[in-house]
Amino acid sequence: MQLKFKIVVVVLLSFALIIGIVLAFEVIDTSDSSNDKDTDITGMDITANFTDQNFLSAVREQVDKPTGSIYDTDVTNIETLSIRFQNIKNLSGIEYFEKLQNLDCTGNQLSVLNVSKNLELEILNCNANHLSILDVSKNTKLRELSCGGNQLSVLDVSKNPDLQSLWCADNKLSVLDVGKNSKLQNFYCAINWLSVLDVGKNSALQDFWCADNPLWVLDVNKNTQLQYLKCWDNNLTVLDVTKNTKLRELSCSSNQLSVLDVSKNLELEILNCNNNQLSMLDVSKNLQLYRLNCYNNYMSDKSSVKTAGDIHDFNFYPQLF
């Protein structure tokens, strides 16, 4: 009897020990599972999507990961990305930067730039690349676009109503419609093939540079906030700036102007009107004027220029008379 009792006790103790061990392993397994779940928040591995090694290196530096996998969660919250002059040919992978607001990829070798997935983009600077096409139709929040020094023959900004600054100089644009960009303040479209340009809907325009185009007509009567107008090297025979009373700089050199009235531009500080067909010029009301270049016109002598006094930087000679 006593022996049977001992056997029962041993069996019960052994059973209890086995149960304890099993439970302990379950707790450990549950804990490990929980830890795995915590560490499994890295997201999707997108390393292979960065096919350009220079871009991949730039991204690694941005997210502080010299080696190892790049996950979508590493880049999705990045708002600013500057990758200037890094010999990048391909920005594949940029689509994962879902919250990107400011992208500067100036001075690379991009022939294609797809920002259709970067819906939060507000500033895009892609100057000095090899782009022949640029689609920003999905970037409706864009405020600043700089795409100068490329090979663009078409640029559609009709879907960018918040655009305030547009730099598209030094391209191959023959047509450019900014009629939907009523907030535009700074507009630089110099060195293109534009023969017609309508800025009548851009009443907020302050700085306008349309130099070195084949423009025959330029109407700025609706641009009453204009402070800087640079329209040299065009084919203008007439230029009316009487409505631009806030004008501080007017550079209209190398056109075909025979008359220029600046009597209403009382804040004018700089006037470059050289290389035209002017026979006289009245700047007597421009008391703020400190620089005047009017050489290579058809003025007989300095008396052809009516001033209110000495002008600090006055270049009259030579003349074509």
C-alpha positions as CSV (number, residue, x, y, z in Angstrom):
1,M,0.0,0.0,0.0
2,Q,2.7,2.4,0.9
3,L,4.6,1.4,-2.2
4,K,1.5,2.1,-4.4
5,F,1.2,5.5,-2.7
6,K,4.7,6.4,-3.6
7,I,4.3,5.4,-7.2
8,V,1.1,7.5,-7.5
9,V,3.0,10.5,-6.0
10,V,5.9,10.1,-8.4
11,V,3.5,9.8,-11.4
12,L,1.6,12.9,-10.3
13,L,4.8,14.9,-9.8
14,S,6.1,13.8,-13.2
15,F,2.9,14.8,-14.9
16,A,3.0,18.2,-13.2
17,L,6.6,18.7,-14.3
18,I,5.7,17.8,-17.9
19,I,2.8,20.3,-17.9
20,G,5.0,23.0,-16.5
21,I,7.6,22.5,-19.1
22,V,5.0,22.6,-21.9
23,L,3.5,25.8,-20.5
24,A,6.9,27.4,-20.2
25,F,7.6,26.6,-23.9
26,E,4.3,28.1,-24.9
27,V,5.0,31.3,-23.1
28,I,8.4,31.5,-24.7
29,D,6.9,30.8,-28.1
30,T,4.2,33.4,-27.6
31,S,6.8,36.0,-26.5
32,D,8.9,35.2,-29.5
33,S,5.9,35.5,-31.8
34,S,5.1,38.9,-30.2
35,N,8.7,40.1,-30.8
36,D,8.6,38.9,-34.4
37,K,5.4,40.8,-34.9
38,D,7.0,43.9,-33.4
39,T,10.0,43.6,-35.7
40,D,7.9,42.8,-38.7
41,I,7.0,46.5,-39.2
42,T,9.9,47.2,-41.6
43,G,7.5,47.1,-44.6
44,M,8.2,46.0,-48.2
45,D,11.8,45.6,-49.4
46,I,12.2,48.1,-52.3
47,T,15.9,48.0,-52.7
48,A,15.8,46.4,-56.2
49,N,13.6,49.3,-57.4
50,F,16.5,51.7,-57.2
51,T,18.1,50.6,-60.5
52,D,20.5,53.6,-60.6
53,Q,23.3,52.9,-58.2
54,N,24.0,56.6,-57.7
55,F,20.4,57.2,-56.8
56,L,20.5,54.2,-54.5
57,S,23.6,55.6,-52.8
58,A,21.9,59.0,-52.3
59,V,18.9,57.3,-50.8
60,R,21.1,55.2,-48.4
61,E,22.7,58.4,-47.2
62,Q,19.3,60.1,-46.8
63,V,17.9,57.2,-44.7
64,D,21.3,56.5,-43.0
65,K,21.5,52.9,-44.2
66,P,24.9,52.3,-45.8
67,T,24.1,48.6,-46.3
68,G,21.2,46.3,-46.1
69,S,17.6,46.5,-47.4
70,I,15.7,49.7,-48.1
71,Y,12.1,49.4,-47.1
72,D,9.1,51.5,-48.3
73,T,8.7,52.6,-44.7
74,D,12.2,54.1,-44.8
75,V,11.3,56.6,-47.5
76,T,7.5,57.1,-47.4
77,N,7.6,60.0,-44.8
78,I,10.5,61.9,-46.4
79,E,9.4,65.4,-47.4
80,T,12.6,66.9,-48.8
81,L,15.1,65.2,-51.1
82,S,18.1,67.0,-52.6
83,I,20.2,64.9,-55.0
84,R,21.9,67.6,-57.0
85,F,24.8,66.9,-59.4
86,Q,25.2,63.2,-58.6
87,N,25.4,61.8,-62.1
88,I,22.0,60.1,-61.7
89,K,20.4,58.8,-64.9
90,N,17.3,57.1,-63.5
91,L,15.0,58.0,-60.6
92,S,13.2,54.7,-60.5
93,G,12.0,54.2,-56.9
94,I,11.0,57.9,-56.4
95,E,7.4,56.7,-56.5
96,Y,7.8,55.3,-53.0
97,F,8.4,58.8,-51.6
98,E,4.7,59.3,-51.1
99,K,4.9,62.4,-48.8
100,L,7.7,64.1,-50.8
101,Q,7.1,67.9,-51.0
102,N,10.4,69.2,-52.3
103,L,12.5,67.4,-54.9
104,D,15.7,68.9,-56.2
105,C,17.5,66.7,-58.8
106,T,19.3,69.5,-60.6
107,G,22.4,68.8,-62.7
108,N,22.0,65.1,-63.3
109,Q,21.6,63.1,-66.5
110,L,17.9,62.3,-66.4
111,S,16.1,61.7,-69.7
112,V,12.9,60.6,-67.9
113,L,11.3,61.9,-64.7
114,N,8.1,60.3,-63.5
115,V,6.6,62.2,-60.5
116,S,3.0,61.0,-61.1
117,K,2.9,59.2,-57.7
118,N,4.4,62.1,-55.7
119,L,1.0,63.8,-55.2
120,E,2.2,66.0,-52.3
121,L,5.0,67.6,-54.3
122,E,5.1,71.4,-54.0
123,I,8.6,72.2,-55.2
124,L,10.2,70.5,-58.2
125,N,13.7,71.5,-59.4
126,C,15.0,69.5,-62.3
127,N,17.1,72.1,-64.1
128,A,20.1,71.0,-66.3
129,N,19.1,67.5,-67.2
130,H,18.3,65.9,-70.6
131,L,14.5,65.9,-70.3
132,S,12.4,66.0,-73.5
133,I,9.2,65.3,-71.7
134,L,7.9,66.4,-68.2
135,D,4.4,65.5,-67.0
136,V,3.3,67.4,-63.9
137,S,-0.4,67.0,-64.5
138,K,-0.8,64.9,-61.3
139,N,1.1,67.3,-59.2
140,T,-1.8,69.7,-58.5
141,K,-0.1,71.1,-55.3
142,L,2.9,72.3,-57.2
143,R,3.9,75.9,-56.2
144,E,7.4,76.1,-57.8
145,L,8.6,74.4,-60.9
146,S,12.2,74.8,-62.3
147,C,12.9,72.8,-65.4
148,G,15.3,75.1,-67.3
149,G,18.2,73.8,-69.3
150,N,16.5,70.7,-70.7
151,Q,15.2,69.8,-74.1
152,L,11.5,70.3,-73.5
153,S,9.4,71.2,-76.6
154,V,6.1,70.9,-74.7
155,L,5.2,71.9,-71.1
156,D,1.6,71.6,-69.8
157,V,1.0,73.5,-66.5
158,S,-2.7,73.8,-66.9
159,K,-3.3,71.3,-64.0
160,N,-1.1,73.4,-61.6
161,P,-3.3,76.2,-60.4
162,D,-1.2,77.0,-57.3
163,L,2.0,77.6,-59.3
164,Q,3.7,80.7,-58.2
165,S,7.1,80.3,-59.8
166,L,7.9,78.8,-63.2
167,W,11.5,78.6,-64.5
168,C,11.5,77.0,-67.9
169,A,14.3,79.0,-69.6
170,D,16.7,77.4,-72.1
171,N,14.4,74.8,-73.6
172,K,12.8,74.3,-77.0
173,L,9.3,75.6,-76.2
174,S,7.4,77.2,-79.1
175,V,4.1,77.3,-77.3
176,L,3.4,77.9,-73.6
177,D,0.0,78.4,-72.0
178,V,0.0,80.0,-68.5
179,G,-3.6,81.1,-68.6
180,K,-4.6,78.8,-65.8
181,N,-1.8,79.9,-63.5
182,S,-3.4,83.0,-62.0
183,K,-1.1,82.9,-58.9
184,L,2.1,83.1,-61.0
185,Q,4.5,85.7,-59.5
186,N,7.9,84.7,-61.0
187,F,8.0,83.6,-64.7
188,Y,11.2,82.9,-66.5
189,C,10.8,81.6,-70.1
190,A,13.9,83.1,-71.7
191,I,15.9,81.3,-74.4
192,N,13.1,79.4,-76.1
193,W,11.3,79.6,-79.4
194,L,8.2,81.5,-78.3
195,S,6.8,83.8,-80.9
196,V,3.5,84.4,-79.0
197,L,3.0,84.6,-75.2
198,D,-0.1,85.6,-73.4
199,V,0.3,86.8,-69.8
200,G,-3.1,88.6,-69.6
201,K,-4.4,86.2,-66.9
202,N,-1.3,86.5,-64.7
203,S,-2.2,89.6,-62.8
204,A,0.0,88.6,-59.8
205,L,3.2,88.6,-62.0
206,Q,6.1,90.5,-60.4
207,D,9.2,89.1,-62.1
208,F,9.0,88.3,-65.8
209,W,11.9,87.2,-67.9
210,C,11.1,86.4,-71.5
211,A,14.4,87.5,-73.1
212,D,15.9,85.8,-76.2
213,N,12.7,84.6,-77.9
214,P,11.3,85.6,-81.3
215,L,8.4,87.5,-79.7
216,W,6.8,90.1,-82.0
217,V,4.2,91.3,-79.5
218,L,4.3,91.6,-75.7
219,D,1.2,92.9,-73.8
220,V,1.9,93.6,-70.1
221,N,-1.0,96.0,-69.5
222,K,-2.8,93.6,-67.1
223,N,0.4,92.9,-65.1
224,T,0.1,95.8,-62.8
225,Q,2.2,94.2,-60.0
226,L,5.2,93.8,-62.3
227,Q,8.5,95.0,-60.9
228,Y,11.1,93.4,-63.2
229,L,10.6,93.0,-66.9
230,K,13.5,91.5,-69.0
231,C,12.5,91.2,-72.6
232,W,15.8,91.8,-74.5
233,D,16.7,90.0,-77.7
234,N,13.2,89.8,-79.2
235,N,11.5,91.4,-82.2
236,L,9.4,93.9,-80.4
237,T,8.5,97.1,-82.3
238,V,6.2,98.4,-79.5
239,L,6.3,98.1,-75.8
240,D,3.7,99.7,-73.5
241,V,4.7,99.9,-69.8
242,T,2.5,102.8,-68.8
243,K,0.3,100.5,-66.7
244,N,3.3,99.0,-64.9
245,T,3.7,101.7,-62.3
246,K,5.6,99.4,-59.9
247,L,8.3,98.6,-62.4
248,R,11.9,98.8,-60.9
249,E,13.8,97.3,-63.8
250,L,13.1,97.3,-67.5
251,S,15.6,95.6,-69.8
252,C,14.3,95.8,-73.4
253,S,17.6,95.9,-75.3
254,S,18.1,94.5,-78.8
255,N,14.6,94.9,-80.1
256,Q,13.2,97.3,-82.7
257,L,11.7,100.0,-80.5
258,S,11.5,103.5,-81.9
259,V,9.5,104.9,-79.0
260,L,9.7,104.1,-75.3
261,D,7.5,105.9,-72.7
262,V,8.6,105.4,-69.1
263,S,7.0,108.6,-67.7
264,K,4.6,106.5,-65.6
265,N,7.3,104.3,-64.1
266,L,8.3,106.5,-61.2
267,E,9.9,103.7,-59.2
268,L,12.2,102.7,-62.1
269,E,15.8,102.1,-61.0
270,I,17.4,100.3,-64.0
271,L,16.7,100.9,-67.7
272,N,18.5,99.0,-70.4
273,C,17.2,100.0,-73.8
274,N,20.4,99.8,-75.9
275,N,20.4,98.4,-79.4
276,N,17.1,99.7,-80.5
277,Q,15.9,102.5,-82.9
278,L,15.3,105.2,-80.4
279,S,15.9,108.8,-81.5
280,M,15.1,110.3,-78.1
281,L,14.4,109.3,-74.5
282,D,12.7,111.1,-71.6
283,V,13.6,109.9,-68.1
284,S,13.1,113.2,-66.4
285,K,10.3,111.8,-64.2
286,N,12.3,108.7,-63.2
287,L,14.0,110.1,-60.1
288,Q,15.0,106.7,-58.7
289,L,16.9,105.8,-61.9
290,Y,20.6,105.1,-61.2
291,R,21.5,102.9,-64.2
292,L,20.7,103.8,-67.8
293,N,22.1,102.0,-70.9
294,C,20.9,103.5,-74.1
295,Y,23.8,103.1,-76.4
296,N,23.5,101.8,-80.0
297,N,20.4,103.8,-80.8
298,Y,19.8,106.7,-83.2
299,M,20.3,109.7,-80.8
300,S,22.4,112.6,-82.1
301,D,23.9,113.5,-78.7
302,K,23.3,113.3,-75.0
303,S,20.7,116.1,-75.3
304,S,18.5,113.5,-76.9
305,V,18.1,112.0,-73.4
306,K,16.1,114.2,-71.1
307,T,17.0,113.7,-67.4
308,A,16.2,115.2,-64.1
309,G,19.8,115.3,-63.0
310,D,22.9,113.1,-63.0
311,I,22.5,109.4,-63.4
312,H,25.1,107.4,-61.5
313,D,25.6,104.8,-64.3
314,F,24.9,106.3,-67.6
315,N,26.1,104.7,-70.9
316,F,25.2,106.7,-73.9
317,Y,28.0,106.0,-76.5
318,P,28.4,104.7,-79.1
319,Q,25.3,105.6,-81.1
320,L,24.3,104.4,-84.6
321,F,23.4,107.9,-85.8
